[in-house]
Amino acid sequence: MLRVVRALHKRRGVCESREPKSPSSWQQIALSPSLAIVPRQHKAEQEAQRLLLGNPLTDNDIVFSRSDGSPLHPGTIRQAFARILSRAGLSPHSVP
């Protein structure tokens, strides 16, 4: 199960983490066992990178970050996701 409990927003040029805007934005997403491996592998890779930098992961770190733990701009994630959808022949509007 994947739980979304924080959202990254850009406000006045600064990225900030906060609770989602409404209760309906809090999400729990069921993952198949084979898909659940992906976020675990990503976290393991993040931990290894951060340990090499002498900056271990904490419970407050975010999923999509630079190697030093600073947040990626939210638009960067959105654009990358749009490219992936396009290459797969999907419309952004077809994804729930």
N, C-alpha and C positions, 0 to 999 in steps of 0.2 A: 504494500500500500504506500502510495506517495501522497504526502500531505503538503499543501500549500498554505503556509501560515503567515508569510511576510511577502511583501511586494516591493520592488525597487522602482522608484519614481524619480524623474528629473524635475527639479523645481528651481527656477532662477539659476540655471546652469550647474546646480549641485545635485548629485544623486543621493537619495536618501531611502532608507529602508523603513517601511511602516506596515502596520496591519492592513489587510485588504479593505477597500472602501465600505463594503457591505457584507453582511453575513453570508449572502449567496456567493460571494467571491472566495470564501474559505472553501477549499476543495480537498477532496480525498479521491485519489485516482487509483483504481485497482490495476495492478500490473501482473501480467502473466509471469510465471517463474523465469522463463527465458528472457523476458524484457527487464525484469527486476535486476538482472545482472549488470545491465548497462550503467545505471546510476552508481552502483557499488564499485564498478571498475573506475568510473570517473572520479569518485571520491578517493579511491586508493591512489590514482595518479596525482590528484591534487595534493594529497598528504605527502607523497614522495617528493614532489616538486618543492613544496613548502619546507619540508625538513631539510632539503639541500640548501635552501635559502636561510635556514636558521629561524624560520617563522612558522611553527607548527599550526595546523588547523585548530580552530576552536568550534564550539557548538553554535556560535553566532556567525560563522563564515557563510558566504553565499555560494550557490552552485555555479553560476556563471561569473567567473572573476578572472582577473589577470593572475599571473603566476605569483605576484606578491600579495594577493588577496584583495586588492582594490577592485571595486565593481566595474564591470563593462558598462558602457552606455546602453540603456535599454533599447535604443534604436538599432544598435549593432546586432543584438539577439533577434529582434524583429526582422531585420533585413536578411540575416542568415537563414532564418526559418522560411521566409518568403522565397529565397533562392532554392532551398531544398524542395519546397512544395512545387515550384515551377519545373524543376528538373524531373520531378516525379509525375508531372502532368496534372497536378492538382491546383485548384483555385484556393486562395486563402479563405474564401467564403464557404468552402466545402468542409472545412475542419471545424468541429464543434468547439 
